[in-house]
Amino acid sequence: MAQDDLDGLLSAVLPLAEDLLSKHGEFFPFGGSVSADGETSLMATDPGLGDRPSSDEVLAALYEGVRSQATSTRAAAFVADVRANGSDAVRVELEHHEGTSLVVLLPYARSRFKKALTFGQMSVSQGEPRVWTAQ
């Protein structure tokens, strides 16, 4: 079940991140979750810190929001526009209540004169639990 939930979340959040980058050149962190009954939904938050809160503040509010719903949620994704390994990248932190925690990085480059995006090779590594930490 964990693999299907995480694959489904990744399939839900990556196209949105790519679309936001194409249209706006950046995005505030956002997330997605899978409820206990298997429903996938997207989520955003406003930490109440004005028009330009830091990405870390937005992510902290997203983590806290999912933690507060942890008993009725079985998986979560947290998406941010980051700088990683010398490149811009979309970072997706995936976590499942069964204990799986992954980080997916999808590097991208924007052409100099066009607003076209080119995505690089996706990489996956072990993540740090942020919601279900007492596993």
C-alpha positions as CSV (number, residue, x, y, z in Angstrom):
1,M,0.0,0.0,0.0
2,A,2.8,2.5,0.8
3,Q,4.3,2.3,-2.7
4,D,1.0,2.9,-4.4
5,D,0.2,5.8,-2.1
6,L,3.5,7.4,-2.6
7,D,3.5,6.9,-6.4
8,G,0.0,8.4,-6.5
9,L,1.1,11.4,-4.5
10,L,4.1,12.0,-6.7
11,S,1.9,11.7,-9.8
12,A,-0.4,14.3,-8.3
13,V,2.1,16.9,-7.1
14,L,4.8,16.9,-9.8
15,P,2.6,18.1,-12.7
16,L,1.3,21.0,-10.5
17,A,4.9,22.0,-9.6
18,E,5.9,21.9,-13.3
19,D,2.9,23.9,-14.3
20,L,3.5,26.5,-11.6
21,L,7.2,26.8,-12.6
22,S,6.2,27.2,-16.3
23,K,3.6,29.9,-15.6
24,H,5.2,31.8,-12.7
25,G,8.9,30.8,-12.6
26,E,8.6,29.8,-8.9
27,F,6.1,28.6,-6.4
28,F,5.5,28.6,-2.7
29,P,5.8,25.1,-1.0
30,F,2.6,23.0,-1.1
31,G,1.7,19.5,-0.4
32,G,-0.6,16.5,-0.9
33,S,-2.0,13.8,1.3
34,V,-3.7,10.5,1.2
35,S,-6.5,10.1,3.7
36,A,-7.1,6.9,5.6
37,D,-9.8,6.0,3.1
38,G,-7.5,6.5,0.1
39,E,-8.6,9.9,-1.1
40,T,-5.7,12.1,-2.5
41,S,-5.9,15.8,-2.0
42,L,-3.6,18.8,-2.5
43,M,-2.9,21.3,0.3
44,A,-1.5,24.7,0.8
45,T,-1.1,26.9,3.9
46,D,-0.6,30.4,4.9
47,P,1.6,30.7,8.0
48,G,0.2,34.3,8.6
49,L,3.5,36.0,8.0
50,G,2.7,38.4,5.2
51,D,2.9,38.2,1.5
52,R,6.4,36.7,1.2
53,P,6.9,34.2,4.0
54,S,10.1,32.1,3.7
55,S,9.8,28.6,2.2
56,D,11.0,27.1,5.5
57,E,8.1,28.8,7.3
58,V,5.5,27.6,4.8
59,L,7.0,24.0,5.0
60,A,6.9,24.1,8.8
61,A,3.2,25.0,8.7
62,L,2.5,22.2,6.2
63,Y,4.3,19.7,8.4
64,E,2.4,20.8,11.4
65,G,-0.9,20.6,9.5
66,V,-0.3,17.0,8.5
67,R,0.9,16.1,12.0
68,S,-2.4,17.4,13.4
69,Q,-4.2,15.0,11.0
70,A,-1.8,12.1,11.3
71,T,-4.3,9.6,12.6
72,S,-6.6,10.2,9.6
73,T,-3.8,10.4,7.0
74,R,-1.7,7.6,5.7
75,A,0.7,9.4,3.4
76,A,1.9,13.0,2.7
77,A,4.0,14.9,0.2
78,F,5.7,18.2,0.7
79,V,6.9,20.1,-2.4
80,A,9.3,23.0,-2.6
81,D,11.3,24.8,-5.3
82,V,14.9,24.5,-4.1
83,R,18.6,24.8,-5.1
84,A,20.3,21.4,-4.9
85,N,23.6,20.2,-6.3
86,G,24.2,23.5,-8.1
87,S,20.9,23.4,-9.9
88,D,17.3,24.6,-9.4
89,A,15.1,21.6,-8.5
90,V,11.7,20.5,-7.4
91,R,12.1,18.6,-4.1
92,V,9.3,16.3,-3.1
93,E,9.5,14.8,0.4
94,L,7.2,11.7,0.6
95,E,6.2,10.1,3.8
96,H,4.0,7.1,4.7
97,H,2.6,6.1,8.1
98,E,4.1,2.7,7.6
99,G,7.5,4.2,8.0
100,T,8.7,5.0,4.4
101,S,10.3,8.4,4.0
102,L,11.8,9.5,0.6
103,V,13.1,12.6,-1.0
104,V,12.7,13.0,-4.8
105,L,14.7,15.7,-6.6
106,L,13.9,16.8,-10.1
107,P,16.4,19.3,-11.4
108,Y,15.3,21.8,-14.0
109,A,16.8,24.6,-16.1
110,R,15.1,27.5,-17.7
111,S,16.3,28.6,-21.1
112,R,17.9,32.1,-21.1
113,F,15.6,33.7,-23.7
114,K,12.6,31.5,-23.6
115,K,10.5,30.6,-20.6
116,A,10.8,26.9,-21.6
117,L,11.8,24.5,-18.8
118,T,14.0,21.5,-19.3
119,F,13.9,18.8,-16.6
120,G,16.8,16.6,-15.7
121,Q,17.1,13.2,-14.3
122,M,15.0,12.5,-11.2
123,S,16.8,11.1,-8.2
124,V,15.4,9.4,-5.1
125,S,17.0,9.1,-1.7
126,Q,16.1,8.2,1.9
127,G,14.2,11.0,3.7
128,E,13.8,12.2,7.2
129,P,10.4,11.5,8.8
130,R,8.6,14.7,9.7
131,V,5.1,13.5,10.4
132,W,5.2,9.9,11.7
133,T,8.4,10.3,13.7
134,A,7.7,7.8,16.5
135,Q,7.9,4.8,14.2
